[in-house]
Amino acid sequence: MLYTWIEMSQENKHEVRLENRQLPEGTPADFAMGGQAVLEGVMMRGPKAYAVAVRRPQGNIQVLTRHFWPVTKRKKYLQLPILRGAVSLVEMLLLGYKSLDYSANVVDQATKEMAEAEGKTAEEPEILSVPENPLLAQVSRIDGDSAPQRSISRWAMVYMFTISMALAMLLFVALPNVSTHVLGSLFEHDLVEVERPILFNLVSGMVRLGVIITYILVISLIFKDVRRLFQYHGAEHKVVMAWEKGLPLEIEHIRPVTTHHPRCGTTFIAIVVLVSIFVFALLTSLIVHFYPPFAKWPVWASKSVLILSHIVFMPVVAGMAYEVTRRAGRRPNHWLYRFLLMPGLAFQNLTAHEPDDSMIEVALVAFREALDPDHRETIREATAV
């Protein structure tokens, strides 16, 4: 893929366009651009750095850029299939959490600045209207340690991340398993995991998918910020997809592009659900095969062991799902991968919504900074004459 930045002046309005040129030197052959939505912005991860672009309530965009080299590229033994997926997932979760914290901090500080300027107490952040032409927004660039002070300490982040993961395991692993057992008891069906592991985990997978969908729908209905987050998610997809298709990275060309992308984290979740059905069923079968008395254990005891084993093997499930998603992203038109991606792409209707032009602009700024953080001369304030 090729790129270059060209700054244009058209009808007294400055515009930034991206066309084709060579990727930064040293980019891995298998590299693929990616990112995620954050509060009022987008994080993009490039070949050498990641960038977080956030739309401040005042209308301008603030960008944080930091060099980033994945641990799987630094440690050869972590490049083994499945293992690299599990490690990459943890690394990207931590990076995403840091990016979310940064974006929340930017919006919070900007809101307080507005309140102080108006001489009143800061209240809940309210996103103000952006300029009619989003390309007229000002861009403020921040590198590394020049970023605003973190709103929470590093250890507090680790604690919150750990709690979040524990709640995720409870909600998306333990709850579906127990719910499936309860459903089998209520309808008087022979649905015991140690006796029919494949059927049980198939039903449990459907329950897990239902829990995830319900969770997404509830938070999107309750929280306005989540709905806007999903729009920024769509903007991130549009920019990356336009780049991969070789389209000029201008808003008028990006706007019609789909909000669906095969390497999306939402698709990854759907693949995780699918893979977990087979892995958990195989795990139960192996336990019963090598230790037959396990099938006679009390329900509470066997369930505790099985749920704990599912949690322990989640990194394996994630690593396998990563490999499937990675290969499917490279060959999205292959019939098998199209079939495997179908649920995930449909799932994206819930999490990647149609963005407005100002959101696409934010994604473009993050994309450019992440793609080549050392190419800075075209980033400057753009104002109408």
Buried (B, 14 or more C-beta within 10 A) or exposed (E): BEBEBEEEEEEEBBBBBBBEEEBBEEBEEEBBBBBBBBBBBBBBBBBBBBBBBBBBBBBBBBBBBBEBEBEBBEEEEBEEEBBBBBBBBBBBBEBBBBBBBBBBBBBBBBBEBBBEEEEEEBEEBEBEEBBEBBBBBBBBBBBEEEBBEEBEEEEEBEEEBEEEBEEEBEBBBBBBBBBBBEBBEEEEEEBBBBEBBBBBBBBBBBBBBEBBEEEBEEBBEEEEBBEBBBBBBBBBBBBBBBBBEEBBBBBEBBBEBBBBBBBBBBBBBBBBBBBBBBBBBBBBEEBBEEEEEBBEBEEEEBBEEBBEBBBEBBBBBBBBBBBBBBBBBEEBEEEEBBEBBEBBBEBBEBBBBEBBBBBBBBBBBBBBBBBBBEBBEEBEEBEEE
